Amino acid sequence: DKAKMAQVPGHIFVRSRWVTCNKGDYSSPDVRARLVACEVNKGDRHDSFFASTPPLEAKRLLFHRLAKERTRNGKKLRLSFIDVRKAYFNGVPKRPICMSFPKELGMPSHYVAKLVRCVYGTRDAGAIWEDCYRDALELIGFKSGTASPCCFYHPERQLSCVVQGDDFTTLGADGDLDWLQTELAKHFELKIRGRIGQGIEGDNE
């Protein structure tokens, strides 16, 4: 409860709220609700809160190379689009954070939850998620970029990958993209968005 929370050195207390969004459209709604933390930015700058984002040119370069090369070593190139579901929940908090329960649970008002996984809305969740996916990619042979830490390259399989938030956009041959999908699934829950490239069915939009 809140009294015990006060005894935790350096504890941080945050409120919680529901955030709803429609992932579909008006005619075919796909409404999601997510419980998020409400940690206030107090204006203090802290390096551990910083999460990198790739430059727009990084993804443009992947599309440019797909359109220009088409094939590599006799194999057709593809662009793969993969999302990681509930990405931030893969991280483990580095700070003692306690969060209030939503009133819908009917819990006593003095009860709080100590986070054992990161949640959306805490200031360092993005940075911790960045460490998670970088560790996973480097473990399977990817090298992190020097200009942007969100750009990765696998020298043996010739895979180029740009990560933006929970979106993984990767250029390579089908066999290598299948391998990447299998390896990522060992670490994260995935949503496969699809692939584009010469000969793939559909309009490639």
Protein Blocks (a to p, Z undefined) as FASTA:
>chain_A
ZZlmmmpghiacdddddddddfbbfklgcdddddddddddehiacfklpccdddfklmmm
mmmmmmmnopgghiacdddddddehkllmpccfbdcdddddfklopafkbccddfbdceh
iaklmmmmmmmmmmmmmmnopacdfklmkbccdfklopacddehjaccddddfklmmmmm
mmmmmmmccddfbdcdehiacjhZZ
